[in-house]
Amino acid sequence: MDFDWKPEYDELADRFMKQHYGGRSLSAAFPCMRESYPWGKHRPPVGDARVPAKNNDEYHGLETHANQYHLTAQYEFAYHHWLMAGWWRIDDAKANNFRDPKHAEAVHYCVRHALYNKALCEWQQARSGLAPQPEEFGLRRSQIDDKDAKARRQIAAYLGKKGIKSPP
């Protein structure tokens, strides 16, 4: 199976971005400047305080949502968010002239997860046959289990803040 970014993914990701976020502005959903983030602990002082520190919250935030959608069996939305995360990673790499293999692999990783969740969505809608397995998409079951556990903790923490007990 091919996990390279395809031109048709650009159009899909753009459509999903409009569907879920009204466009390409993710700053409201995933702000880079948080007072709780320890910006100065690992960096020298910034000469101009108007320069925002970049922590890649956009695509990491999309991946977090994708994992939470996957955990809750909302595979179509997980597919959308993984594809948007890959798209955002490509734009970030272009903007910063990143050409190293790690950035390309991160995009492939997003495509693998997107296609896995798309297959799960199709399986879920068909209501028959065996569920697709992560290994078919170059993923390991342990990766999926780790992401599920992290998403479960995130959802439980959010519900706990709202005073809602999370399901088992």
C-alpha positions in Angstrom: 0.0 0.0 0.0 1.2 3.5 -0.9 1.5 6.0 2.0 2.8 8.9 0.0 0.9 12.2 0.0 -1.3 12.3 -3.1 -2.5 15.5 -4.8 -6.2 14.5 -4.2 -5.4 14.6 -0.4 -4.9 18.4 -0.7 -8.5 18.9 -1.9 -9.9 16.5 0.7 -8.0 18.1 3.5 -9.1 21.5 2.4 -12.7 20.3 2.4 -12.3 18.7 5.8 -10.7 21.9 7.2 -13.7 23.9 6.0 -16.2 21.3 7.4 -14.6 21.1 10.8 -13.0 24.5 11.3 -14.7 26.8 8.8 -11.4 27.3 6.9 -7.7 27.1 7.5 -7.5 29.2 10.7 -6.6 26.8 13.5 -5.2 29.4 15.9 -8.5 29.7 17.8 -8.7 25.9 18.2 -5.0 25.3 18.9 -3.4 28.5 20.2 0.4 28.5 20.2 0.8 31.1 23.0 -0.4 29.6 26.3 0.5 31.2 29.6 0.8 27.8 31.2 3.4 26.6 28.7 7.0 27.1 30.1 8.3 28.9 27.0 11.5 30.3 28.6 12.7 27.2 30.3 14.6 25.7 27.3 15.2 28.8 25.1 17.3 31.9 25.4 15.4 35.2 26.0 13.4 36.4 23.0 14.6 39.7 21.8 11.2 40.8 20.6 8.2 39.7 22.7 5.9 40.1 19.7 7.5 37.1 18.1 5.4 34.0 18.8 7.0 30.8 19.9 5.9 28.0 17.7 5.2 24.6 19.2 3.3 22.9 16.3 0.0 22.9 18.2 -1.9 23.0 14.9 -1.0 19.5 13.7 -0.4 18.0 17.1 -3.9 19.3 18.1 -5.4 17.7 15.0 -3.6 14.4 15.8 -5.0 14.6 19.4 -8.5 15.1 18.1 -8.0 12.2 15.6 -6.9 9.9 18.4 -9.9 10.8 20.5 -12.3 10.3 17.5 -10.6 6.9 16.9 -11.0 5.8 20.5 -14.7 6.7 20.4 -15.2 4.8 17.1 -15.9 8.0 15.2 -13.6 6.7 12.4 -14.7 9.1 9.7 -13.8 12.2 11.8 -10.5 10.4 12.8 -9.8 10.0 9.1 -10.5 13.6 8.4 -8.3 14.8 11.3 -5.4 12.6 10.4 -5.5 13.8 6.8 -5.7 17.5 7.9 -2.7 16.9 10.2 -0.7 15.5 7.3 -1.7 18.5 5.2 -0.7 20.9 7.9 2.6 19.1 8.4 3.4 19.5 4.6 2.6 23.2 4.7 4.8 23.7 7.8 7.7 21.8 6.2 7.3 24.0 3.0 7.2 27.2 5.0 10.3 26.3 7.0 12.1 24.5 4.2 12.3 21.2 6.1 13.5 18.5 3.7 14.7 15.9 6.1 13.4 12.3 6.2 11.8 12.7 9.6 9.3 15.3 8.3 8.5 13.1 5.3 8.0 10.1 7.6 5.7 12.2 9.9 3.5 12.9 6.8 3.5 9.2 5.9 2.5 8.4 9.5 -0.5 10.7 9.2 -1.5 9.1 5.9 -1.2 5.6 7.4 -3.5 6.6 10.3 -5.9 8.4 7.9 -6.2 5.4 5.6 -6.6 3.0 8.5 -9.4 5.1 10.0 -11.0 5.5 6.5 -11.0 1.7 6.2 -12.5 1.3 9.7 -15.2 3.8 8.8 -16.1 1.8 5.6 -16.1 -1.4 7.7 -18.3 0.2 10.3 -20.8 1.3 7.7 -20.8 -2.0 5.9 -21.5 -3.8 9.2 -19.9 -7.0 7.9 -16.6 -8.8 7.5 -13.5 -8.5 9.6 -12.2 -5.1 10.9 -9.1 -3.8 9.2 -6.0 -4.3 11.2 -3.3 -1.6 11.9 -0.6 -3.8 10.4 -2.3 -3.6 7.0 -1.4 0.1 7.1 2.2 -0.1 8.4 1.1 0.5 12.0 1.6 -1.6 15.1 -1.2 -2.6 17.4 0.9 -1.4 20.4 1.0 2.1 18.8 -2.8 2.1 18.5 -3.2 0.8 22.0 -0.8 3.6 23.4 -2.7 6.3 21.5 -6.0 4.9 22.7 -4.8 4.9 26.3 -3.6 8.5 26.0 -6.9 9.6 24.4 -8.8 7.8 27.2 -6.8 9.8 29.8 -7.4 13.1 28.0 -11.1 12.5 27.7 -11.3 11.4 31.4 -9.4 14.5 32.4 -11.7 16.8 30.4 -14.8 15.1 31.8 -13.4 15.3 35.3 -13.0 19.1 35.0 -16.7 19.2 34.1 -17.7 17.0 37.0 -18.7 14.1 34.8 -17.5 10.6 35.6 -16.0 9.0 32.5 -17.2 5.6 31.3 -14.9 2.6 32.0 
